[in-house]
Structure formats: C-alpha cells, structure tokens
C-alpha cells in the first residue's frame, strides 16, 4: 500500500489557493507600475526641495513641483496607489478593500476633472478621461474577488 504524505500537502495546494492568482495579468502589470510610482513619489516627497522641475500627472491633474498643492495631491495619490499595489502583490488581507477605495477615488477624481473643473476654470478644457475604462474594470474585478480573497 502506498501512503500519502501530509507533510507536503500544503505545497500541492498552494498554487491554486494563492491570492495573487485571482488577479488578471493586466492588473499585475499595473501593480508593478504603481509600486515603482509609489516609491518614486516617496522620493519626490523627501527630496522635493532639491528638485527644480518635475512633471507629475495623474487623472488629468498635473504639477511641475512636488511641493505645490497639486504636486502634493499627486504624490499622495501615487503613494496610496503604491501601498495598494504592495498589499495586492504581497496578498495582504486589507488589499482588496483598499483597492476598491482606490478605484472609487480614481473614478471620482476623473469625473471631477472631466465634468466640473473645465466649467469652473477657463484655462482647462473639457477632455474625456480614458482612465475611467480600466478603473471601471479594476473596480468590478476587485468587487468580484473580494469574498474569495478574504476567505483564503
């Protein structure tokens, strides 16, 4: 009779039950982009006084210096996205909920930059924010995998 070893059973199951496997490839690519962006944002916040011109932009918000009001907002957005990306990549319990909040914030900022700002500030023209498309699918995917993520 052949005995089945239970010592290595957790390793056989590990491939199927990794939280990271719930994420599609396109989200994994963006995770790495925002991990790098979050790290750069932290560097910009630390060494911002030494920089004379840095072009920062996300969701239609742009700034030329990390210590301006819009620059700080952009740096904090990238820092938050980097934290969320870290949580998703390293399979933290809080990561999916933070990703849902991240997607909602992103959609909200895109809608504000698309609908409200062009009509209140005459130097900014109306643009359609294409970031809304991946943000919508990101939000839906995170909502779909939330229960499975939390149960693993």
C-alpha positions as CSV (number, residue, x, y, z in Angstrom):
1,X,0.0,0.0,0.0
2,X,1.1,3.5,-0.8
3,X,0.9,6.0,1.9
4,X,0.1,9.6,1.1
5,X,2.4,12.1,2.9
6,X,0.6,15.0,4.5
7,X,3.8,16.9,5.2
8,X,3.9,18.4,1.7
9,X,0.1,18.7,1.2
10,X,0.2,22.5,1.7
11,X,2.6,22.9,-1.1
12,X,0.5,21.0,-3.6
13,X,-2.5,23.2,-2.7
14,X,-0.5,26.4,-2.7
15,X,-0.6,27.1,-6.4
16,X,-4.3,27.0,-6.6
17,X,-5.0,29.0,-3.4
18,X,-2.6,31.9,-3.8
19,X,-4.5,35.2,-3.7
20,X,-2.2,36.6,-6.4
21,X,-3.6,34.0,-8.8
22,X,-7.0,35.7,-8.5
23,X,-5.6,38.8,-10.2
24,X,-5.6,39.0,-14.0
25,X,-2.3,39.8,-15.8
26,X,-3.2,43.4,-16.7
27,X,-3.7,44.2,-13.0
28,X,-0.4,42.6,-12.2
29,X,1.3,44.8,-14.7
30,X,-0.3,47.9,-13.2
31,X,0.7,46.7,-9.8
32,X,4.4,46.9,-10.7
33,X,3.9,50.3,-12.4
34,X,2.3,51.7,-9.2
35,X,4.8,50.0,-6.9
36,X,7.5,51.9,-8.8
37,X,5.4,55.1,-8.9
38,X,4.7,54.9,-5.2
39,X,8.5,54.5,-4.5
40,X,9.3,57.5,-6.8
41,X,6.5,59.5,-5.1
42,X,8.1,58.9,-1.7
43,X,11.5,60.0,-3.1
44,X,9.9,63.1,-4.6
45,X,8.3,64.0,-1.2
46,X,11.6,63.5,0.6
47,X,13.9,65.3,-1.9
48,X,11.3,67.7,-3.3
49,X,13.1,70.8,-2.2
50,X,16.2,69.8,-4.2
51,X,14.2,69.4,-7.4
52,X,13.5,72.4,-9.7
53,X,11.2,70.9,-12.3
54,X,9.4,67.5,-12.1
55,X,6.5,66.8,-14.3
56,X,3.8,65.0,-12.3
57,X,0.4,63.9,-13.7
58,X,-2.4,61.6,-12.9
59,X,-6.1,61.6,-13.7
60,X,-5.8,64.9,-15.6
61,X,-4.2,66.7,-12.6
62,X,-0.7,67.9,-13.4
63,X,2.0,69.8,-11.5
64,X,5.6,70.9,-12.0
65,X,6.8,70.6,-8.4
66,X,6.1,68.1,-5.7
67,X,5.7,70.8,-3.0
68,X,2.8,72.6,-4.7
69,X,-0.7,71.8,-3.6
70,X,-1.4,69.8,-6.8
71,X,2.0,68.2,-6.6
72,X,1.3,67.0,-3.0
73,X,-2.1,65.7,-4.1
74,X,-0.5,63.8,-7.0
75,X,2.3,62.4,-4.8
76,X,-0.1,61.2,-2.1
77,X,-2.3,59.6,-4.8
78,X,0.7,57.7,-6.2
79,X,1.8,56.8,-2.6
80,X,-1.6,55.4,-1.9
81,X,-1.6,53.5,-5.2
82,X,1.8,52.2,-4.3
83,X,0.6,51.0,-0.9
84,X,-2.5,49.3,-2.5
85,X,-0.2,47.7,-5.1
86,X,2.1,46.4,-2.3
87,X,-0.9,45.0,-0.5
88,X,-2.2,43.2,-3.6
89,X,1.2,41.8,-4.6
90,X,2.0,40.5,-1.2
91,X,-1.5,39.2,-0.6
92,X,-2.5,41.3,2.4
93,X,-6.0,40.9,4.0
94,X,-6.8,44.6,3.6
95,X,-5.6,44.8,0.0
96,X,-8.9,44.2,-1.9
97,X,-10.8,46.7,0.2
98,X,-8.1,49.3,-0.2
99,X,-8.1,48.6,-4.0
100,X,-11.9,49.2,-4.1
101,X,-11.4,52.5,-2.3
102,X,-8.5,53.3,-4.7
103,X,-10.8,52.7,-7.7
104,X,-13.6,54.8,-6.3
105,X,-11.2,57.7,-5.6
106,X,-9.8,57.4,-9.1
107,X,-13.2,57.4,-10.7
108,X,-14.3,60.3,-8.6
109,X,-11.3,62.4,-9.5
110,X,-11.6,61.6,-13.2
111,X,-15.2,62.6,-13.2
112,X,-14.4,65.8,-11.3
113,X,-11.6,66.6,-13.8
114,X,-13.9,65.8,-16.7
115,X,-17.2,67.4,-15.7
116,X,-16.7,70.1,-13.0
117,X,-13.2,71.6,-13.5
118,X,-13.5,72.5,-17.2
119,X,-16.6,74.6,-16.5
120,X,-15.1,76.4,-13.4
121,X,-11.6,77.1,-14.6
122,X,-11.5,78.7,-18.1
123,X,-7.9,77.6,-18.8
124,X,-8.7,73.9,-18.6
125,X,-10.7,72.5,-21.5
126,X,-13.0,69.5,-21.5
127,X,-11.3,66.2,-22.1
128,X,-12.6,62.7,-21.9
129,X,-10.7,60.8,-19.3
130,X,-9.9,57.4,-20.8
131,X,-8.6,56.2,-17.4
132,X,-12.2,55.6,-16.5
133,X,-12.3,52.5,-18.6
134,X,-9.5,50.5,-16.8
135,X,-10.7,52.0,-13.5
136,X,-14.2,50.6,-14.0
137,X,-12.9,47.1,-14.8
138,X,-10.5,47.3,-11.9
139,X,-13.3,48.2,-9.5
140,X,-15.5,45.4,-10.9
141,X,-12.7,42.8,-10.7
142,X,-11.9,43.8,-7.1
143,X,-15.5,43.6,-6.1
144,X,-15.8,40.1,-7.7
145,X,-12.8,38.6,-6.0
146,X,-13.3,40.3,-2.6
147,X,-15.1,37.3,-0.9
148,X,-12.7,34.8,-2.3
149,X,-9.7,36.9,-1.4
150,X,-10.9,37.3,2.2
151,X,-11.7,33.5,2.6
152,X,-8.2,32.4,1.5
